[in-house]
Structure formats: C-alpha cells, structure tokens
Amino acid sequence: MDRFTKHSIVLSFLVAGGVAIALGAAGCSGGGSDGGAVAEAAGAKSKDPQPAAVEVPLDISRIFIEYNFSGNDLGFHVFLDGEDWTALKIVNPKGRTIFEVQGRAAYKELGLTELFFEGAEPTLDEFPVEDLLALFPEGEYEFEGTTVDGEVIEGTGILNHAVPDAPVVSTNVGTKNSLVISWDEVTGPAAILPDAEIKISGYQVIVGSFQVTLPASSRSVTVPPEFVASLESGTQNFEVLAIEEGGNQTIREGTFTLP
C-alpha cells in the first residue's frame, strides 16, 4: 500500500416550501341583491415537487490506524479522493464532527480533490492505547461536503481496531548492488490488541524514496540495483508494513549496510 506522505466547515441546507394565495371577487349590480361570489384559496402548497439534491460519491474515503512497532507509537490517518469539492467534514459514529476543512479564494473557486493527513502519533508509553482507541471508536465515519457546483459530496469509512502484528524482517546484501528484503508471514494481532482477528491483505516495503506494495502471499522483494547504486555507503534504513484488510497497518523498521 502506498504511504500517503498528515481545518472549518459549516454545512447547512434549507428547502423552503411555497405558499400560493389567490383572491377573487365579483361586483354587485346597483339596487339589486344579486349576491356576489367570492372565491378564496389560502395556504395552498405548490404542486411542483422540489428537485432532489444531487449527491456525488467520493471515490475514496478511508480512516485507518498506523502502528509503528519499532517506535511504539500509534496514529489515526485519513485519505479521501473526489472531484471537485470546496468543503468537507468527518463525523464519527457518535455523531460528533471530528474534522472540518474549507477551501478559500482560489481553492473555493477551483475546488480540491485528494486529501491525506496523519494524526499525531504519541508513544504508547505516554498515551495508553486504550485512551487513544476511545477517542476513535469503531464504526462508520461519515464524510460530507459540497462541490464547486453546490452539490453534496459524501462517502463513508469503516474504522476497526484490528491492528496486525509487526512482520519479522531480514536483509541480504550481495554483490553488484544486490539487495533482498524478506519477512515472515503475519497471521495474528499486535500484542497491544491481542483479541483482534487479523487477515492480511498485503505488505509494503519502503527504502528511502523506493516503495512497493505487494500481495499477501509475498515474502520478499528485490530492490532494483539501479536504486541501490544511488544510495550512499553505510547504514540505510527501511520499513516493512503489514496491512490488514480493514486498512490498519503495522510498521517494522530495520537497517542494512552498504559497502
């Protein structure tokens, strides 16, 4: 999975019904008592139906957990994509707005498309995982906004607390800029949430600006030798991420040494 390298909206909608009142009167002839006729209609509602609001779906609306096993920190990240919106908010399963953003000036006129942000990632030594999870309950998060044309744009993201275990990793540095990064299959949850059921959908490997996402059956990746040749000699950092099918991901950091 690609790592996506982390805010006020007030949305109000008013539909007003029409009220039509028609008054009519007929005059009386002189000297006679021919009565007149008066026709009156009050409070009659318009028979023309109000047009239904157009709803545009977001192409992507995700909220997920990223747990760094090596750094012992955890954060909640969001990624959304849709065209072309000027304002958007996120509402949690309890009905509380937790994020709002609105484009102004040029962005109000042209709109926005993608948006990715990372929540702060406090260490679990300072901020217990139970407290973090309580801030972001499991369930359906509503993404709601407006487009540049005044239409409603919306989507949903399902957040769960199933955090995968960190992959166990190894490296093999050979001649001619050969570098293979390997990992063991992840089958269970992280120790911080031992009761979660886990199903891995893929793995991601990151070495500097090189990154690749592979299917769940993969256990290694050969880094292109042209990229390895561009790295300086000495110790280099890398990451392997295990990605759970619900979107949550866990990072294991590692190093290798180039001659």
N, C-alpha and C positions, 0 to 999 in steps of 0.2 A: 504494500500500500504506500502510495506517495505520502511523505510527510509534508504536510502543508505548513511551510515555514511562515501570534495571538493577537455618545452612545446613548437624543431623547425623542421618543415618538409619541404623539397623541393622535390616535386614530378615532374618528367619530363619523358615524354615518347617520343621516337623517332622511327619512322618506315621509313627505307630508302629503296627506290626502286632500283632494279638492272638495270644496263645498259650493254647489251652484244653487242660487235662489232666483226664481222667476216670478215676477208680479205682473198681473194684467187686470184692466178694469173696463167695463162698458158704461157709457153715459146714459142718463135718463132723459126721456122726452118731456118737454115742458107741459105742466099741468096734469100729466098722467101719472099713474102709479105703476107703469110698466116695470117692474123691477129690473135691476141691473144684474149682471153676472160678474162675479169676481172669481178669478182663478188664482190660486196661490200655491206655490210649492216652496218649501223651505227645508233646508238641511239635506237636500238630495245629494248623494255622493256621485262623483264622476264614474261613469260606466267604463271608462278607458282604463285597463289594467296598467299598473306601474311596471316598467320594464325591470326584469330581474337583473341584479348586479352580476357583471361578468367576473368570474373567478378564474385566475390564471394560476396553475400549479407551479411551484418551484421545481426545478429539475432535480435538485439535491437539497436535502435538509437533514443534517446529522448533528447529534451531540453525543460525545463519547469520552471515555476515560483513557488517559495515558498514564501508566505507572512505570516509573523508572526504578527497576530493581536495584541497579548499581548505586544510584543516588538516593534511594529510599524516599522518593517524592512522588506525588500524585496530583494530577490536574484534570480539569474538565474542559474539553475543547469543542469548538463548533465550526462546521463548514457548511456553507449554503451556496447555491448557484441558481440563478434565474434571471430573466430579462424582462424589461429594464425597470428596476424598482427605485423609488426615491426614499422610502421609509419602511422600517421593519422592526418588529418586536418579537420576543420569545416569551411564551407563557408556560410556566411549569405545570405539572399535573394537579397542583393545588389551586390553580387559577391565578397565581401571582406572576406579574411581569418581572423577569429577571434580567432582561437586556433590551435596550432600545437604541436605534440609530436612525438618523435622518440626514439626507443629503441637502446641501445648501448651495446657492449660487449656481455654478456650472454643473455640479452633481445633481442639483434639483431639476435642472433643465434636461440633462442628458441621461440621468439615472445611473445605477450601478448594476453589476452582475454578480461576480463572485465575492464572497467574504469569508475569510478564515481568521479566527483568533484563538489564542491559547489562554486559558485561565491561569492565574498564578499557581505555582506548584510548590507549596510548602512541604518541608520534610515531615515525615510522619512521626519523627521524634518530637517535633514542636506542635504538630496539629494532628491529633489522633484520627485514624481513618474513619472511625465511627462518626466523628463530628463532621468530617468532610462529606460523607455519604448522606448525612442528614440534611445538608444544605442542598443536595441534588438528589431528590427521591427518584426511585424507579418509576417508569411510566411514560406517558405520551406528552411530548413537549410541542406546543403549537407555535408555528412560525407564521406571523401575519403581517401584511404590509400593503403598500399601494404602489402601482406602477406609474410611469410618467404620463400615462393616458388616464390616470384616475381609477383604474381597475383594481380589484382586490387580488393580491398575490398571496398564496399561502402554501403551507406544507406541514408535515409532522415529522418528528424524530423520536424514536423509541430509545430510551436510556435504560440499560440494566446494569447491575453491579457484578457481572461475571467477568472477573479480571484473570487473565491466564497467567500461568507460571512463566518465569523467565527461561528462555532457551539456554542450554549449556553449550558453549561455543568453543571452537578451536580454529587455528590457522595453520597453513602450510605455505611457507615462503620458499620458492625454489629459484633456480637459475633463469636467466632471460626474462626477468620481471614477472615470474610466475607467482600468483597469489590465489590460494583457495581458502575460502572461509566456510566452515562447516558448523552444524548444530544438531543437537538431538531433538527428536520429536517432542513436542509439548502436548501432554494429554490431560493435565489437571490444572486446578486453580492455583493462584498465588497464595502463599501462606497467610497473607493479610486477610483473605476472604476464603477460608478453606471449604466452605459449604457450597460454593458456586459450581454449577455444571458448565463444563467448558467444551466447545467444539471449535477447533482452529480452522480458519478459512484461508490463511496464508502467512507468509513470512516476508519481512522486508530487511534488506541489508543496505547499510549506509557507510560509505568510506569517503569522507570529505564531500565533494560535490557529486560523487558517483552514488546512485541509489537504484535499487531494483526491487520490485515486488514479485514474489514467486508463489506458486500454488502450495497448498498444504502438504502435498506429497514430497516437496523438495527438501533436501537435507544439506545442500551445499551450493555455492556459486563460485565460479571462476571470474575474478575481476579482470577486465581487459588489460593486457600487458601494456598497451599504449597509455592507459590511465596510470598504471603503477609506475611507469617510467617518468611520469610527470611529477611524482611525489619526491620530496626530499628524503635523503637518507636519515636513518634514525628511527625513533619510536613514532608510530602512527596510531591514531585512534579509529575505532569502528564501532558500529552498533548493529545488533540483530534484534528485530522486533517480532514477537509472536502476536498475530492478530486474531481475535476471537470473532466468530461470525456475527455477533451483535455490534461489532465495531471497536470494542475496547482493545487496547494493545499494551504490551509489556516490553520494555527495553532491557537488554543486557548489553553493557558496554565491554569493550575489550581493546587490546593493543597488539600490534605486531611490529617487528623491527626490520627495516630495510638496510642492506649494506651500503 
